[in-house]
Every structure is written in C-alpha cells, then in structure tokens.
Amino acid sequence: MCSDRAGPDALERFSLNGATMGTRYTAVFYAPRYTDAAPLAARLQAAVDRIERQMSSWDPASDLCRLNAAPCHTWLTLPAALAQVIDAGLQVGLASNGAFDITLGDAVDAWGFGPSRRAASQVLAMQPDRAHPRATALLDLDRSQRRLRKRAPATIDLAGIAKGYGVDALGACMDEQGIDAWLVGIDGEMRARGSRADGAPWSVAIEKPVYGTREIAGVMELRDMAIATSGDYRKWIDIAGTRHSHTIDPQRGRPLSNGVAAVTVLAPTCMLADAWATALMVLGEAEGIPLAQAHGLDALFVMREGGHLREVLVPGCALETAGSHC
C-alpha cells in the first residue's frame, strides 16, 4: 500500500494491490488524508479471492471445476457470482452469433493454454478444423433457481470474462466504502469512477500489440467507464516456427488466425468490455465492426498487415480522442 500526500485540506491518493488470477489487482483512489486503508485492502482481496474460488479453471476445488466434472443432465445450484458471469457469457455469445463461447475449455486445454499445461510439442496441430457446438446448445441455465445443467459433455472456461467481473467486484467494494473517485484493474482490464483529485479523467495506457515486450501505443482517459483489451501478443505457443494465439476460434476449434492483433472495448462494466473484446477479436474487422456499431460499443481494432499495424476505430468511438497511435 502506498499514498501520495497533498495539501493539508486536500484528498490523498492511495494505491493498493494484491495477487489474483495469476497476476495482480490494483486500486487507486482519493480519500481524506488520515483514512485507514487496511480494511479496504482486506475487502478487495477477499472479493477477488472469492471470485477465484468460484471461477478458476486451475483449482480443482473451485465451483467451476466441480461444475465441469459433474455428469450431464444433472442440475447444479451455482453461487450468485458464478451464475451471473455464466449468464452474461451466454448472452454475449448469443449477441455475437457464437463468437464468444464459454464452453471452449477442452479446446483451450488441448492447445496448451489450460490447466494441463500441455507442451507445444504435444499439441495436435494437424487436427482438422471442426466447428464447436454453441454454448447455448450445451448448457441450460435456470436463472430463477440459479442452477445449470449440461446437455452434453462441455468444459466451461471463463478466462474471457472472469477478470472483467473481478474488476467490477473491486469497484463495488469501493462504492460500498463510500469512495466516489477510483480506478481499479486486473492485468490491464480497468474501470474508473469519477475523476482524479484535480478534476481530470483517469489515464489508462493502451498497450501496443507487439510480441515479447511492452510498449505504450497511447493513453485513454476514463470517467465512469470500463475498458478491456483482447490480443494475440501476450499468450501464444510456437509450433514449428508459427505462433498460435490463445484465443480459440469457435468455428474451427483452433487458435484464431484472422489478422487481428488486438481489440479494445469501452463499456459500462468491465465484465461486458472483457467479453466483447474477445468476441470482436474472433469476428474480425469485417464482421466485428458492424456488430460493435449495432450494439453501441466503442471499439478499437488493431490489424496485423505484414510487419505493420493498422488501427480501425468504430465510428463515434471515444478512443478517437485518446491519442493512440501505433
């Protein structure tokens, strides 16, 4: 925990962080100078720990892993947060024509990105393309009773939405504590409330999608908004000299290869920004941009063309004033 002191009558800037989901969460906020931030730090850590216990694909004792191991045609009652995230994942899946699919866990694991930690040399790179059944065809969600059953074998993977939900949970903790100016995030997925003490919006760096290094492409200013990015440059495997992204194409059951380097999305919640960033990346420029416009999403597509990067802004996108240049 750290803080930056201002004048005696001004609010003070506090910064908290902790381990979660294989990375770290951050929380920056303004509060009176003598605020004891320790109770809030404990609440933030408890919130993300609770989400991991429910949604981790890597912890065999998690609620998600128990759900994945359950037999088909058996109704299981879900914790509230897990039910909410699965519901949102199914809704974005429907709205994106199946581009976002929470039942790709087996494919994710088969390609070396899951809990089995399969080595690249073990990946069946020559397996034929095969469309994955849509999540709505595999799962029944009873919202009123908060329960779910599988119609057929399926492994749910919430990696494309759980971090976003975790960011929203961090923000909820801040709101519950009566803090009205904050910026929270998990590994680049961010959500902001209010403004900085000087009245300026919160500044969030947009990363340049380059392999093996971290460079800033531009800065986005946020106020009462969330931002998330999906890209091919953080997690990949190399098979025979070819990079394979961790994002799976549901239409092929294989890593995505449509020329999209990254998609950044602005949305009211980070859970939705997270899921839609993945969906639009899967859809690509031709299908993703019209769908983003139809749903009123602000999005930035970054395309790989040879050795160059090309940006495409959705018309009316708030990112247009972010100063982002590759």
C-alpha positions as CSV (number, residue, x, y, z in Angstrom):
1,M,0.0,0.0,0.0
2,C,1.3,3.5,-0.8
3,S,-0.1,7.0,-0.8
4,D,0.9,10.4,-2.2
5,R,0.3,13.3,0.2
6,A,-1.2,16.5,-1.0
7,G,-2.0,19.7,1.0
8,P,-3.5,19.5,4.5
9,D,-7.0,20.2,3.3
10,A,-6.8,18.1,0.1
11,L,-7.7,14.5,-0.5
12,E,-4.9,12.0,-0.5
13,R,-4.1,9.5,-3.3
14,F,-3.9,5.9,-2.1
15,S,-2.7,2.8,-4.1
16,L,-3.5,-0.8,-3.2
17,N,-2.6,-4.0,-4.9
18,G,-2.7,-7.8,-4.3
19,A,-2.3,-11.1,-6.0
20,T,-5.2,-12.6,-8.0
21,M,-5.9,-14.8,-11.1
22,G,-2.2,-15.4,-11.8
23,T,-1.5,-11.6,-11.8
24,R,-2.3,-8.7,-9.6
25,Y,-5.2,-6.3,-9.0
26,T,-4.6,-2.6,-8.5
27,A,-6.8,0.0,-6.9
28,V,-6.1,3.8,-6.8
29,F,-8.4,6.2,-5.1
30,Y,-8.7,9.5,-3.3
31,A,-9.8,9.8,0.3
32,P,-9.2,12.0,3.4
33,R,-5.6,12.2,4.4
34,Y,-6.0,10.1,7.6
35,T,-8.0,7.3,6.1
36,D,-7.0,3.8,7.3
37,A,-6.9,1.8,4.0
38,A,-6.1,-1.5,5.6
39,P,-9.8,-2.6,6.0
40,L,-10.5,-1.7,2.4
41,A,-7.4,-3.7,1.2
42,A,-8.8,-6.7,3.1
43,R,-12.2,-6.3,1.4
44,L,-10.6,-6.0,-2.0
45,Q,-8.5,-9.1,-1.5
46,A,-11.5,-11.1,-0.1
47,A,-13.5,-10.1,-3.2
48,V,-11.0,-11.4,-5.8
49,D,-10.3,-14.5,-3.7
50,R,-14.0,-15.3,-3.7
51,I,-14.1,-15.0,-7.4
52,E,-11.1,-17.3,-7.9
53,R,-12.7,-19.9,-5.6
54,Q,-15.8,-19.8,-7.8
55,M,-14.4,-19.4,-11.3
56,S,-10.8,-20.7,-11.5
57,S,-10.1,-23.4,-14.2
58,W,-6.9,-24.2,-12.5
59,D,-8.1,-25.0,-9.0
60,P,-9.8,-28.5,-8.9
61,A,-11.7,-27.4,-5.8
62,S,-13.3,-24.4,-7.5
63,D,-17.1,-24.2,-8.1
64,L,-16.4,-24.1,-11.8
65,C,-14.2,-27.2,-11.8
66,R,-16.8,-29.1,-9.8
67,L,-19.4,-28.0,-12.4
68,N,-17.2,-29.2,-15.2
69,A,-16.7,-32.5,-13.5
70,A,-20.4,-33.0,-12.9
71,P,-22.4,-35.5,-15.1
72,C,-24.6,-34.3,-17.9
73,H,-28.4,-33.8,-17.3
74,T,-27.8,-33.0,-13.6
75,W,-29.0,-29.7,-12.2
76,L,-26.4,-27.9,-10.0
77,T,-27.0,-24.9,-7.9
78,L,-24.5,-22.1,-8.6
79,P,-23.0,-19.4,-6.3
80,A,-24.5,-16.0,-7.2
81,A,-21.4,-14.6,-8.9
82,L,-20.7,-17.7,-11.0
83,A,-24.3,-17.7,-12.1
84,Q,-24.1,-14.0,-13.1
85,V,-20.9,-14.5,-15.1
86,I,-22.2,-17.6,-16.9
87,D,-25.4,-15.8,-17.7
88,A,-23.5,-12.8,-19.1
89,G,-21.3,-15.1,-21.1
90,L,-24.2,-16.8,-22.7
91,Q,-25.9,-13.5,-23.5
92,V,-22.8,-12.1,-25.2
93,G,-22.5,-15.4,-27.0
94,L,-26.0,-15.0,-28.4
95,A,-25.4,-11.4,-29.3
96,S,-22.1,-12.2,-31.1
97,N,-23.5,-15.1,-33.1
98,G,-21.4,-17.5,-31.1
99,A,-18.1,-15.6,-31.4
100,F,-17.9,-15.5,-27.6
101,D,-18.2,-19.1,-26.2
102,I,-17.7,-20.1,-22.6
103,T,-17.6,-23.8,-23.4
104,L,-14.3,-23.9,-25.2
105,G,-12.4,-25.2,-22.2
106,D,-11.4,-28.5,-23.9
107,A,-10.0,-26.8,-26.9
108,V,-8.2,-24.2,-24.8
109,D,-6.6,-27.0,-22.8
110,A,-5.8,-29.1,-25.9
111,W,-3.8,-26.3,-27.4
112,G,-1.7,-25.9,-24.4
113,F,-3.4,-22.9,-22.7
114,G,-5.3,-24.7,-20.0
115,P,-4.6,-26.3,-16.6
116,S,-3.0,-29.5,-18.1
117,R,-0.1,-27.2,-19.2
118,R,0.3,-29.3,-22.4
119,A,3.6,-28.7,-24.1
120,A,3.7,-27.2,-27.6
121,S,5.2,-30.4,-28.8
122,Q,2.2,-32.3,-27.6
123,V,-0.4,-30.1,-29.3
124,L,-2.3,-31.8,-32.2
125,A,-1.5,-29.0,-34.6
126,M,-2.7,-31.1,-37.6
127,Q,-6.1,-31.9,-36.2
128,P,-8.8,-31.0,-38.7
129,D,-10.9,-27.9,-38.4
130,R,-14.1,-28.6,-36.5
131,A,-16.9,-26.2,-35.5
132,H,-17.6,-26.2,-31.8
133,P,-21.3,-26.6,-30.7
134,R,-22.6,-23.3,-29.4
135,A,-22.7,-22.9,-25.6
136,T,-26.5,-22.4,-25.7
137,A,-26.8,-25.9,-27.3
138,L,-24.7,-27.4,-24.5
139,L,-25.9,-25.6,-21.4
140,D,-29.3,-25.0,-19.7
141,L,-29.3,-22.1,-17.3
142,D,-32.3,-21.7,-14.9
143,R,-31.9,-18.1,-13.9
144,S,-34.8,-18.1,-11.4
145,Q,-33.4,-21.0,-9.5
146,R,-29.7,-20.1,-10.1
147,R,-28.9,-23.6,-11.4
148,L,-27.3,-25.1,-14.5
149,R,-27.1,-28.4,-16.3
150,K,-25.1,-29.7,-19.2
151,R,-27.0,-31.3,-22.1
152,A,-23.8,-32.8,-23.4
153,P,-20.1,-33.0,-22.2
154,A,-18.7,-29.5,-22.0
155,T,-15.9,-27.8,-20.2
156,I,-16.7,-24.2,-19.2
157,D,-13.8,-21.7,-19.4
158,L,-14.4,-18.2,-18.1
159,A,-11.0,-16.7,-18.8
160,G,-12.5,-14.2,-21.3
161,I,-14.9,-12.7,-18.8
162,A,-13.9,-13.5,-15.2
163,K,-11.2,-10.9,-14.9
164,G,-13.6,-8.2,-16.1
165,Y,-16.1,-9.4,-13.5
166,G,-13.3,-9.2,-10.9
167,V,-12.7,-5.6,-11.8
168,D,-16.4,-4.8,-11.4
169,A,-16.3,-6.5,-8.0
170,L,-13.3,-4.3,-6.9
171,G,-15.3,-1.3,-8.0
172,A,-18.3,-2.5,-6.0
173,C,-16.1,-2.6,-2.9
174,M,-15.0,1.0,-3.4
175,D,-18.6,2.1,-3.8
176,E,-19.7,0.3,-0.7
177,Q,-17.0,2.1,1.2
178,G,-18.3,5.4,0.1
179,I,-15.3,6.2,-2.2
180,D,-16.5,8.1,-5.2
181,A,-13.2,8.6,-7.1
182,W,-11.3,5.4,-8.0
183,L,-9.6,3.4,-10.7
184,V,-9.4,-0.4,-10.3
185,G,-7.9,-3.0,-12.6
186,I,-6.7,-6.6,-13.1
187,D,-3.9,-7.1,-15.6
188,G,-5.0,-4.2,-17.9
189,E,-8.7,-4.6,-17.6
190,M,-9.8,-1.3,-15.9
191,R,-12.8,0.5,-14.6
192,A,-13.0,4.1,-13.4
193,R,-15.4,6.1,-11.2
194,G,-15.4,9.9,-11.0
195,S,-12.2,11.9,-11.6
196,R,-8.8,12.4,-10.1
197,A,-8.5,15.0,-7.3
198,D,-7.6,17.7,-9.8
199,G,-10.8,17.0,-11.8
200,A,-9.0,15.4,-14.7
201,P,-10.2,12.0,-16.0
202,W,-8.3,8.9,-15.1
203,S,-5.5,8.0,-17.6
204,V,-5.1,4.4,-18.8
205,A,-2.4,3.2,-21.1
206,I,-3.3,1.3,-24.2
207,E,-0.6,-1.3,-24.9
208,K,0.9,-1.7,-28.4
209,P,0.3,-5.3,-29.6
210,V,3.9,-6.4,-30.1
211,Y,5.4,-9.8,-29.1
212,G,7.8,-10.2,-26.2
213,T,7.9,-6.6,-25.0
214,R,5.6,-4.0,-23.5
215,E,5.1,-0.6,-25.3
216,I,2.5,2.0,-24.9
217,A,0.6,2.9,-28.0
218,G,-1.5,5.7,-26.4
219,V,-3.5,6.8,-23.4
220,M,-7.2,6.6,-22.9
221,E,-9.0,8.9,-20.5
222,L,-11.7,7.3,-18.5
223,R,-14.6,8.6,-16.3
224,D,-17.3,6.3,-15.2
225,M,-16.4,3.7,-17.8
226,A,-14.6,0.4,-18.1
227,I,-12.0,-0.7,-20.7
228,A,-10.7,-4.1,-21.7
229,T,-8.4,-5.5,-24.4
230,S,-8.1,-8.9,-26.1
231,G,-5.0,-9.6,-28.1
232,D,-2.7,-12.2,-29.6
233,Y,0.6,-10.8,-28.2
234,R,0.6,-11.9,-24.5
235,K,-0.2,-15.6,-24.6
236,W,0.8,-17.9,-27.5
237,I,2.6,-21.1,-28.4
238,D,5.1,-21.7,-31.1
239,I,4.7,-24.8,-33.2
240,A,7.3,-25.3,-36.0
241,G,8.0,-21.6,-36.1
242,T,4.4,-20.5,-36.2
243,R,2.7,-18.6,-33.4
244,H,-0.7,-19.7,-32.3
245,S,-2.8,-17.3,-30.2
246,H,-4.5,-18.4,-27.0
247,T,-7.9,-17.2,-28.4
248,I,-9.8,-20.1,-29.9
249,D,-12.0,-19.7,-33.0
250,P,-15.3,-21.5,-32.2
251,Q,-15.9,-22.1,-35.9
252,R,-12.6,-24.0,-36.3
253,G,-11.8,-25.3,-32.8
254,R,-8.3,-23.9,-33.3
255,P,-6.4,-20.7,-32.4
256,L,-7.6,-17.6,-34.1
257,S,-5.7,-16.6,-37.3
258,N,-7.7,-13.7,-38.8
259,G,-5.1,-10.9,-38.8
260,V,-6.5,-9.1,-35.7
261,A,-3.7,-8.2,-33.2
262,A,-6.0,-6.7,-30.6
263,V,-9.4,-5.2,-29.9
264,T,-10.1,-2.7,-27.1
265,V,-13.6,-2.1,-26.0
266,L,-15.2,0.5,-23.8
267,A,-18.4,-0.5,-21.9
268,P,-20.3,0.5,-18.7
269,T,-19.0,-2.7,-16.9
270,C,-15.6,-4.4,-17.3
271,M,-17.3,-7.8,-17.5
272,L,-19.0,-6.8,-20.7
273,A,-16.0,-4.9,-22.1
274,D,-13.9,-8.1,-21.4
275,A,-16.3,-10.5,-23.1
276,W,-17.0,-8.2,-26.1
277,A,-13.3,-7.6,-26.7
278,T,-12.9,-11.3,-27.2
279,A,-16.0,-11.6,-29.3
280,L,-15.0,-8.8,-31.6
281,M,-11.5,-10.2,-32.0
282,V,-12.9,-13.5,-33.1
283,L,-15.3,-11.8,-35.5
284,G,-12.5,-9.7,-37.1
285,E,-12.8,-6.4,-38.9
286,A,-15.4,-7.3,-41.5
287,E,-18.0,-8.7,-39.1
288,G,-16.9,-7.2,-35.8
289,I,-17.1,-3.5,-36.7
290,P,-20.8,-3.7,-37.9
291,L,-21.7,-5.7,-34.8
292,A,-20.0,-3.2,-32.5
293,Q,-21.9,-0.4,-34.1
294,A,-25.2,-2.3,-33.8
295,H,-24.6,-2.7,-30.1
296,G,-23.4,0.8,-29.5
297,L,-19.9,-0.3,-28.4
298,D,-16.8,1.9,-28.6
299,A,-14.0,-0.3,-30.0
300,L,-10.5,0.0,-31.4
301,F,-9.3,-2.8,-33.8
302,V,-5.6,-3.2,-34.4
303,M,-4.8,-5.3,-37.5
304,R,-1.6,-7.0,-38.5
305,E,-0.6,-6.3,-42.1
306,G,2.8,-7.7,-42.9
307,G,5.2,-6.1,-40.5
308,H,2.9,-3.2,-39.8
309,L,-0.1,-2.4,-37.5
310,R,-3.2,-0.7,-38.7
311,E,-5.8,0.8,-36.4
312,V,-9.5,0.9,-37.2
313,L,-11.8,2.9,-34.9
314,V,-15.6,2.2,-34.7
315,P,-17.3,5.4,-35.9
316,G,-18.1,7.7,-33.0
317,C,-15.7,5.7,-30.7
318,A,-14.5,7.6,-27.7
319,L,-11.0,6.2,-28.3
320,E,-10.7,8.7,-31.2
321,T,-9.5,11.4,-28.7
322,A,-7.2,9.1,-26.8
323,G,-4.1,9.9,-28.8
324,S,-3.5,6.2,-29.6
325,H,-1.1,5.7,-32.4
326,C,0.8,2.5,-33.5
